[in-house]
Structure formats: C-alpha cells, structure tokens
C-alpha cells in the first residue's frame, strides 16, 4: 500500500469495487464501517481496511478479497477492494456417509450400502443480493427432498432477512436406541420413518456483528411399528407418530476473520428452543444452548483456539428418545470419542486447539479455463488438541452408559487442510480418548 500523507487523518474520497460482476455494490457497501467523506486516523488505516476486507470475505460470495488504497490528493485517499467471485450456479453430485463420521462408518463395516448419494443444486447470490436458492435430492441409506430459500436483505437498510425451507425424508435404516454409548441401528426393505418438516425464519442484523434470529418450525413424522416395539420411548408413550410446533430464538455475535476456519476473533451464540407450542402437541419442553469461542493469534504463525459449549434441558420425564441428543452429533464431540454417542439432558464441552500455519498460498491451476476454479487457496496447519466434556444423564442405567455423569478427556495430534469454496478437512490422531477411534477424519467448519 502506498503511504498516506504525514497528516494524522485522511478523508475517503471514493471506494471502488473490482471483480464483482454479479454482486451489487450496495450489498458490499453494507459491510463497510466507513463511507464517502469519512475521516480515518492514519495510524489505524491499515488495520481498518483489513477488518473490512475480512467482513467482505465472510459474505461467502468470493474466493478471495484484496484491499488497497492510494492518495489522489493530499490528505485524501481512494480505497479499492478487488474480488474473485465464486461460481454461483452450482449443480454437483452428493456422496456422503450415512453415519455420524468416517470412523463410525468404518466401524460398522464401511459398506457402500451405508452411504447417501444424489444431487444438490444451488444458486448462490441470486439476483446479486446474496440470496440463496437450493434443491437437494438424495437416495441410498436415506431418501430426502429438500427445498430452501434465503434472502438476507429484505429492507432498504439491509438489516432484515428471510428464510424458508421444506423437506421430506424417509429412512429404511434408523437408529432406534443407544446402548453402551453406541447407536443401535435397524435396517430393512420397508420404510422405518417418514418425516415432513417446514420452517420460516427471520433474521435481524444489528450493526455489523450482532444477529438476532427467530424461527418457527412444524414437524410431522411417523415410524414403523417395529421401531415402536424395539423402543417404546422412541416417541412419547409408545406412539408411532409425532407432530409438534417449535419456536426458536437465537442471538449471535460473530467477530471472526474467516468464518469457515477462523484464526482471530471471537464468536458468541445463544439459543432458546421451545418445543410443543400447540395444545395438542404431545411434546412440551424447552432447552437452552450457549457457546463461546476465542481465536488468538500468538504471532510467528502460531494460533490457539478455545471453544466452549453448554446445553440445559428442562427437567421433563416425557422427552422421548428421538428428541434428546447430547454429544456425538456434528461437531459436538470430544475428539477421541468419535465412535460414541453420549445421550443426556445437559452437557458442557470444551475443545482447545494449538496450531501452526505451515503453508498459506493461492496456487494457480493453469489448465483449468474458469477463473473461479483455476486459483486455489490452500492453507495447511499441524495441530495439537485437548478436549473435555461432562454429560448429565438422569437415567444412565437405561442405556448402560459408561461415559455419562463423569468427565471425559481426549487429546492428540492433527493436521488441518483449508481450501476454496470453504472446504475444511481435519485429520487427527487421538492419543487419549476412548481408545477405539484411531485415525479421525472430519470435513466441516471449525465450530
């Protein structure tokens, strides 16, 4: 960057966006904390531009974002942000494991019959306003049709967003019970569960980093008599049908440099779920969830991440098996316990990672003609991790749980790979844990 004048302040004469062939300028301006005519302190200029570059990156519209400025006259500057937009209209095949993670799938015989395949069609940045339209069709272990739409900028101030989704799912393979902290799964030729779900949500964005979210969701599902007989508590009071209306309020404060794999910043989340709004709903309970994550730059390419999650569920003996989950799903797990599902009403989880940035480059792939694919960012991070958790289960004797109602620990070494289109692959080797995980592989976001 060219040096600004020796004055203490400079005035923003103009802001130029380059490379946003589809994304509208006003969508990008919404992310900036300065506008034309604003005065910026010279000593904070570089830091200010970098913070705004990170916010533009976190729109998830671009493969990379670059920022620069130059003086066009004394004490006046022109700020430029350059982008490489993603390929927004995507249609690609789906192939994924039906089990919770690679280790769980491998331990169950790594059969190709335990996979899900199909197609996913996405139109990101529809109309250039960061809307998203998606359609998903899956078959195999699970059959699913899913339609979704989201628009984050309904009003002129670009603070209110709308989302809607509709899904239909059938299962011929279903986890019906947890014994010894392991899922028991029934497979057959007939449909074991059929489910419809629809949701409507509103999002309110306050300033830049604060988000309020409200969703109302209706679910209808039916299970086969076989499931009801194997686990009378799968649904409430031995029923094979479940209908309920659920209301969720959530708050999020997100101040991270790069959402898919943050290295600096912090994130706070809080959610309150109330299940069973209607008088005829068999379910009636609430739960609270909270999480906080800090990402520290130690200098010299070393970083530390510490993440805490907690869940509290209303004391209610009528919560059925299908609606009660604790650790073992998604990222809510202690590394080293990937083969285990630890059911319970309340839990506390801490995940801590020390990492080193070994490599971080944009690699040109010259034989690919499309610019959205021929510039591949790649970053590599060797890691050391340490996790611990506590799950409270009021009736552990019913599931013969070994890991609930006591502290569990996991630690080991790992290697993270981050590349374009927000792809993050984590490889870990736990040295302390349940002793059965071996090599751990996961694909997904940091938190």
PyMOL commands that set and color helices and strands:
alter all, ss='L'
color gray80, all
select helices_A, chain A and resi 25-29+42-57+102-107+112-114+225-230+236-238+259-261+321-323+396-398
alter helices_A, ss='H'
color red, helices_A
select strands_A, chain A and resi 9-18+39-41+62-73+76-85+89-97+115-126+131-140+142-151+160-171+173-179+182-187+193-206+210-223+241-256+265-275+285-299+302-313+346-364+375-392+407-419+423-432+439-443
alter strands_A, ss='S'
color yellow, strands_A
deselect
rebuild
show_as cartoon
